């Protein structure tokens, strides 16, 4: 069980790393494509990859035995359509700092909703981990002085990001129950494939009426990255990790996303982190690994 838990921790961190890249490249692509164009393109490519994976693993034939289609429709709506569209629109109207601060609400929202709807029993280990990771994130956002958080301004973009966070929490809770007796690959693939019914028409309309796509070579490769990494691998790794340690503890790893953004900027853009950012990163990783590696396993009550 310890090996499975360690594997889950690694997978959740990789998902966070890829989502960090998605945040950076998502803002970069705003000058070249509209939000729905980005979402539809990445999901078409990701959906094609998922179909190949389903065929290769033999999971495709299991689709005909599925009866609870409303569950997968809900996963497509909250985990793909709502989450991605709200996030991309929000990032156009707010700063990454505000978005990171709002994202820090995810663990607490997940914990409360998991306790309320899934009857997950939470112990003090979870709350200690949540406190450490959130404090580390707030320390980064406040630039080493928590009083700076009082100076942040909030706008419509912040509300959209908050909507994306709530949508992701709902997706995680539904996915946790849906994965009982089902592989993370099949669940993730169906969520992406079903969402194409909605996102493709919206992407086509936006590209022809609202914002005509203009791709450079760099923008093309950025789009390819988010179509494979954050779209396929992150969702797949997230669901595999969450299946092992549960949505409440898995949600703490979302706080690693702004940490990986700082690391990516340092490595590729030579924007070296400040001392307060390093301290905050250490706190976030400590809290996340503490939550993931604890022996206690949340239980579901009837």
Secondary structure as GFF3:
##gff-version 3
##sequence-region A 1 302
A	DSSP	alpha_helix	2	28	.	.	.	ID=ss1
A	DSSP	three_ten_helix	29	31	.	.	.	ID=ss2
A	DSSP	alpha_helix	35	57	.	.	.	ID=ss3
A	DSSP	three_ten_helix	60	65	.	.	.	ID=ss4
A	DSSP	alpha_helix	69	75	.	.	.	ID=ss5
A	DSSP	pi_helix	76	82	.	.	.	ID=ss6
A	DSSP	alpha_helix	83	93	.	.	.	ID=ss7
A	DSSP	alpha_helix	96	103	.	.	.	ID=ss8
A	DSSP	alpha_helix	106	113	.	.	.	ID=ss9
A	DSSP	pi_helix	114	118	.	.	.	ID=ss10
A	DSSP	alpha_helix	124	141	.	.	.	ID=ss11
A	DSSP	three_ten_helix	146	151	.	.	.	ID=ss12
A	DSSP	alpha_helix	156	178	.	.	.	ID=ss13
A	DSSP	alpha_helix	184	205	.	.	.	ID=ss14
A	DSSP	pi_helix	206	210	.	.	.	ID=ss15
A	DSSP	alpha_helix	217	228	.	.	.	ID=ss16
A	DSSP	pi_helix	229	233	.	.	.	ID=ss17
A	DSSP	alpha_helix	234	245	.	.	.	ID=ss18
A	DSSP	alpha_helix	247	251	.	.	.	ID=ss19
A	DSSP	three_ten_helix	252	256	.	.	.	ID=ss20
A	DSSP	alpha_helix	257	268	.	.	.	ID=ss21
A	DSSP	alpha_helix	275	293	.	.	.	ID=ss22
###
